[in-house]
Every structure is written in C-alpha cells, then in structure tokens.
Amino acid sequence: MFSNATISTLFVSQKHGSDAYSGFEREEHGDYQGPLKTIEAALERVRNMRAVGSRQPVSIVICDDIYFTEKPIVITNDVDQITIRGSHGTVISGGIQVKGFKRDTFNGKPCFSAPVPQVEQGMWFTDLYVDGRRADYTCFPKEGFFAAQEVENKGEAYDSESSWFIPFPEDREYFKSLRNFDDCFVSFNHFWVDEHTPIKRFDPGTGRIEMKYLSRYSIHHANPCAKMRWKLENAAEAFELPNQWYLDRASATVYYIPAEEGQTPENICAYLAAAKQLFVVRGERDQKVNYIYFRDLTFSHTVSDYASRYNTDTHDLVPDDHPGYACDEQGMCNAYGALEFAYAHACGVEHCVFTCLGLHGVTVENGSDHIRVYANRFFRLGGGAVKINGGAYGCDKREETWGNTVSQNHITYCGQRYAASCGVMIMHAYGNIVSHNEIGWQFYTGISVGWVWGYQDNITKENLIEKNIVYNIHSATYNHHYGRMNTVRNNIFCKTNRIVQASRPELHTGLVMERNIMVSSGKYAYGYGYKQEGPTCGNLNMIAGDHNLHFDTAGDPCLVELGENRYTLEQAQQRFGLEFGSVYADPCFVDYENNDFRLQENSPALALGFEPIETADVGITVKL
C-alpha cells in the first residue's frame, strides 16, 4: 500500500490526470488512484511530505509526450531531493499549439493559415516555432539596411541611449503605407551587440519612430561603430519567403510559408510561444534549494521578446517605470534561461534537450554552487546555451556562485535571435569546470570567461577550461581582453583568420602561451589591438610564448605584423626576444584536412613537451 511515507515516485499526466488523484499510479484505476494533472501539484505533494518528516528522494515522472505551461514552474527551498524526468524525452513546452491550418494566400503568396483565438482575448505572440525550428520574421529591406537621419541623443559617449529616431524622407513615406507598423520590430547591429525592440509609436507627420525599449548604446552616425543600420521586422507587406510567418491582429490569424516541400497543413506542428521561462529553481540567501535534478526532458517554445532592466554604468536594476533596454551590455549577460537556478546547491540537468527557445537554455545565478549541466544538447536557441553568474567581488558570501560543472554538452546554432550570445558564459563566478563540450556554429563567442574590465578586484578565478581543440573559427581561436599572466597551455588552435588576439595592447605580460600547437594560413599568429590599432615594439611582450609549435599551411609564416613589416617566428625571436624555445615546423597531424588532429609519432611538438590530446577523449564522450 502506497503512502506519503513510502512513495518514491509521483506520476503526472496533463492529458489523463487529476490533482485530486494520489499521483502514485501511472494510470487511473478508480478510488482516486492515478496520475496528478500538474507538476505544481506534485511539488505540493512533496512539500507536504517534507513538512511531516518524510525525507526519501522522489522522482516526478511526466507521462505525456508534451507538457504545456504558460508561466514558469517555480521550485522553492521547501522542496528538495527530487528528480523531474520525462518519459522518452517529454517536451516541456512554453507554447500554445496552433491547430486548424489550411491552405491560403496572403500578400499574394501561397501559404498556410490558422486561427489564433487567443489574440481576440488580448494575448499577443512574438515567436512561432514550426517543426522544430524557429520561423522567421518578415524583413525589410531585402538587402542592405535602413538608416537614421536624426536620433534623440547625439552625445559622443558610446552609452548615449536614445528612445526615438527619424528615418530619411523616402523611407518615411513608405512606412506610412504599412498596415501594421505598430506591430513591427526595429533590429540593428552596432558596437558588439544586436538590439531588438518593438515599435511604441510612429508619427506619420514627423516620421519619428519611438522605440518601446531604449537603445543600449549610441545610434548617432558621428561614431561609425554606433551608426544605426536597421531592419524592419514583422511587416505584413514583406511576407514572401519560405519559413516566414505573420500574425494578423485584425483577423486573429497566423500565416506561414512552408520551409520545405513536404510540409502540409495537416502534418506541420506549430507553437506560438507564451512562457518566458519553464522552470525557476530558486532558494533564498540563508536557505538554498537543494538536490533538484532534471533528466530526459526537452525544453522548448519560450518567448524571445526581452527588455534588459540593468543600468549600463552601475549594473543596478532600473526603476519600475523605466522602459528597459533593447539588449544587455554584452553577450546577453542579464537575460534569463528557460531553466534557471538561483540560491541553489547540488542541483543539475542531465540528458536533456534545449531547443526552440527565445533566450538562454540554462542560467546559474547568484548564490549557486555545485550545479551540474551534463550531457545535454543545446541547439537552435535565441540566446546562449549556459550562463553562470553570481555576486561580484566584495559581495555578501551568500551571493557567490562557484564550483559548477558544464560538461559533455553538444552546443550548436545559438544566438538565432540575439546573435551576441555565448555558447557558455562565466561572469562573476569561480572554481567552475568547462570540459568535454562540443561547441560550434556560433555567431559570437564559444566560451567566454570573466566580467571585469580593467584591474579592479575580481572574483572570477580558478576556472578550468580543458582539452581544447579549436578550429574553423571566423575570428581568433583565443581572444584575450585585459588580464595578467593568464596561462593557455597544451591546446591545438588552427583553421582560422588568426590564432590569438590580444585586443588591448598593454605594457605588461597578459598572456602566457605554453606548449600549444598553432597552425595559421597566410595570416599572422598573434594579433594586437582592435582593427584601428596595431602593435608597437613596446607591447609585443604582452604575449609571452614558451615552447609552442607554429606552422602556416599557406607557406607564408608570420608571427606578428608591425606596421607594414611581417616577422617570422625566427625573426621575432632574434629582434624582439619573443617565443622562447618555440619552433616553426609541420606538426604532423594524422589528417589535418579532415580534422583528424592526432599526432604522428614523428611530430616535433612532442619534443617541445606537448602532451598528445587523445581525440577520442575530446568533446563529448558519453551517449546523448
């Protein structure tokens, strides 16, 4: 006979359950025996068990193929020692399924259409996911960008925010003809971010476009890095390309142009995103939430519309009446995840899938330690995969975040809405391990560590990023921005524009490169400064090399450029004293062209002390 004192598994079925049932049985058997209907009811059952002294670990098994929630499921510190798991990859969906598609025509284009009655009830949706991929917004112009003739803030500072701008006259006239201009988005890339904001108001007389969210940084054309080159998204008149969608407010109808020939109104599976997050595991400063695990679940269909609510300079929360910003300061650093841990201890997510999400996959926030993100797949995300952050240096010890592990994860195609997102980001946190992950197809950074610009006190230390082979990168395989005596040892860096970039050319040793293999292709190995800057003799020693192996597949070896002069490794050693004990030689990979980076027995890297990286043990080694 089951009882709260002996039960170890609770079953949940949105389709067939009832919160009046016991939850002890997978199927309904009468006498109130059967699955619960909601996860919240299962959590309440565990909460009551803990209150009367029942301490056994409990599994909450979701029996359905898909479980819907329109708001985050919150787990607090009066619940512990639970595992929430799916049955054969149960989808936790923050969406509303769209049904009743038919063949139709919109804007002169053959498409599918379906009713969205929730629009008539006051709901609005900014994201559609169809057959496991994000549907595209319509976009004007087709090629190039619109520009701004006038902007609100003409200040010279990079953080001179604006709430409005005025397009050029020829564009203003065009915008007057659009049927749904107030439902459109303004999106623009500048500096190191991409900003996205709904339109708050359009004045046809002056042409002024007011943005719902302030620009985070200057959009004035006086600074080339700030200049506003923008796209208009979600205009009905731009509906014309495969995988585009449009939600018509007047008729409460969604339109979609199929992305593939095999899609039909009868077989497509479409979800409009309603929830911002799916789970929030949050304790308190003085009492963390403990031992909460997620396993065998797929997290999908969350909202991408996001207003950043942190001040640029102070990083404090802005007042409630502040509209928010169109992006974070960098890397979507303040955005939340579909699964969030805060003030949490010894929790984890394993063997799960994160896809079709508006922002990040997993975020580990203040006061969290020993959170394990292990053997998951992250792909097609609006933001990044994993973000770890806590209190900055000098904070209350209870705010510190440390000792977390991100391992054996497959991370691809992040940043599909917010391009300036990172695969894995560690900000104010220490003692974390990032290992055995495969990361690719990112618009921005694969792994980003650190969050203090300059040399004030910093809590970020003792983070281990290990067993790296970095290749097929558009920019630098390793970028260094501020710092002293950071060590990069025993890595393989190749197939990129340049190997190492020290983006701030300072007059001290910031980076120590030891026993690495670095293969370039007609480009210098070490870059200094931003595009408008270059190295000088005085700051070449910012990168200290020791027993590295360099090679260039194009037969044009160059360690550094100084003005118009290019210096080989040997020349740089003789003239500038760089790269003690390093050599230029073919590393003798087994099959470089096909990315087999094992070393042959005669590799000169071995004589330099390079420890062979067993490629079978690099990246993911467990079955996902």
RAJODA-V426460 format. One record per residue. SS is DSSP state (2 for helix, 1 for strand, 0 for the rest). Layout:
SS + SS
This chain:
0 + 0 + 0 + 0 + 0 + 0 + 0 + 0 + 1 + 1 + 1 + 1 + 0 + 0 + 0 + 0 + 0 + 0 + 0 + 0 + 0 + 0 + 0 + 0 + 0 + 0 + 0 + 0 + 0 + 1 + 0 + 0 + 1 + 0 + 0 + 1 + 0 + 0 + 2 + 2 + 2 + 2 + 2 + 2 + 2 + 2 + 2 + 2 + 2 + 2 + 2 + 0 + 0 + 0 + 0 + 0 + 0 + 1 + 1 + 1 + 1 + 1 + 0 + 0 + 0 + 1 + 1 + 1 + 0 + 0 + 0 + 0 + 1 + 1 + 1 + 0 + 0 + 0 + 0 + 0 + 0 + 1 + 1 + 1 + 1 + 1 + 1 + 1 + 1 + 1 + 1 + 1 + 1 + 0 + 1 + 1 + 1 + 1 + 0 + 0 + 0 + 1 + 1 + 1 + 1 + 1 + 0 + 0 + 1 + 1 + 1 + 1 + 1 + 1 + 1 + 0 + 2 + 2 + 2 + 2 + 0 + 0 + 0 + 0 + 0 + 0 + 0 + 1 + 1 + 1 + 0 + 0 + 1 + 1 + 0 + 1 + 1 + 0 + 1 + 1 + 0 + 0 + 0 + 0 + 0 + 1 + 1 + 1 + 1 + 1 + 1 + 0 + 0 + 0 + 0 + 0 + 0 + 0 + 0 + 0 + 0 + 0 + 0 + 1 + 1 + 1 + 1 + 0 + 2 + 2 + 2 + 2 + 2 + 2 + 2 + 2 + 0 + 0 + 0 + 0 + 2 + 2 + 2 + 0 + 1 + 1 + 1 + 1 + 1 + 1 + 0 + 0 + 1 + 1 + 1 + 1 + 1 + 1 + 1 + 1 + 1 + 1 + 0 + 0 + 0 + 0 + 0 + 1 + 1 + 1 + 1 + 0 + 0 + 1 + 0 + 0 + 0 + 0 + 0 + 0 + 0 + 0 + 0 + 0 + 0 + 0 + 0 + 0 + 1 + 1 + 1 + 1 + 1 + 0 + 0 + 2 + 2 + 2 + 0 + 0 + 0 + 0 + 0 + 1 + 1 + 1 + 1 + 1 + 0 + 0 + 0 + 0 + 1 + 1 + 1 + 1 + 0 + 0 + 0 + 0 + 0 + 0 + 0 + 0 + 0 + 0 + 0 + 0 + 0 + 1 + 1 + 1 + 1 + 0 + 1 + 0 + 0 + 0 + 1 + 1 + 1 + 1 + 0 + 1 + 0 + 0 + 1 + 0 + 1 + 1 + 0 + 1 + 1 + 1 + 1 + 1 + 1 + 1 + 1 + 1 + 0 + 1 + 0 + 0 + 0 + 0 + 0 + 1 + 0 + 1 + 0 + 0 + 0 + 0 + 0 + 0 + 1 + 0 + 0 + 0 + 0 + 0 + 0 + 0 + 1 + 0 + 0 + 0 + 0 + 0 + 0 + 0 + 0 + 0 + 0 + 0 + 1 + 1 + 1 + 1 + 1 + 1 + 0 + 1 + 1 + 0 + 0 + 1 + 1 + 1 + 0 + 0 + 1 + 1 + 1 + 1 + 1 + 0 + 0 + 1 + 1 + 1 + 1 + 1 + 0 + 0 + 0 + 0 + 1 + 0 + 0 + 1 + 1 + 1 + 0 + 0 + 1 + 1 + 1 + 1 + 1 + 0 + 0 + 0 + 0 + 1 + 1 + 1 + 0 + 0 + 0 + 0 + 0 + 0 + 0 + 0 + 2 + 2 + 2 + 0 + 0 + 1 + 0 + 0 + 1 + 1 + 1 + 0 + 0 + 1 + 1 + 1 + 0 + 0 + 0 + 0 + 0 + 0 + 0 + 0 + 0 + 0 + 0 + 1 + 1 + 1 + 0 + 0 + 0 + 1 + 0 + 0 + 1 + 1 + 1 + 0 + 0 + 1 + 1 + 1 + 0 + 0 + 0 + 0 + 0 + 0 + 1 + 1 + 1 + 0 + 0 + 0 + 0 + 0 + 0 + 0 + 0 + 0 + 0 + 0 + 0 + 0 + 0 + 1 + 1 + 1 + 0 + 0 + 1 + 1 + 0 + 0 + 1 + 1 + 1 + 1 + 1 + 1 + 1 + 1 + 0 + 0 + 0 + 0 + 0 + 1 + 1 + 1 + 1 + 0 + 0 + 1 + 1 + 1 + 0 + 1 + 1 + 1 + 1 + 1 + 1 + 1 + 0 + 0 + 0 + 0 + 0 + 0 + 0 + 0 + 1 + 1 + 1 + 1 + 0 + 0 + 1 + 1 + 1 + 1 + 0 + 0 + 0 + 0 + 0 + 1 + 1 + 1 + 0 + 0 + 0 + 0 + 0 + 0 + 0 + 0 + 2 + 2 + 2 + 2 + 2 + 2 + 1 + 1 + 1 + 1 + 0 + 0 + 1 + 1 + 1 + 1 + 0 + 0 + 0 + 0 + 0 + 0 + 0 + 1 + 1 + 1 + 0 + 0 + 1 + 1 + 1 + 0 + 2 + 2 + 2 + 2 + 2 + 2 + 2 + 2 + 0 + 0 + 0 + 1 + 0 + 0 + 1 + 1 + 0 + 0 + 0 + 0 + 1 + 1 + 1 + 0 + 0 + 0 + 0 + 1 + 1 + 1 + 1 + 0 + 0 + 0 + 0 + 0 + 0 + 2 + 2 + 2 + 0 + 0 + 0 + 0 + 0 + 0 + 2 + 2 + 2 + 0 + 0 + 0 + 0 + 0 + 0 + 0
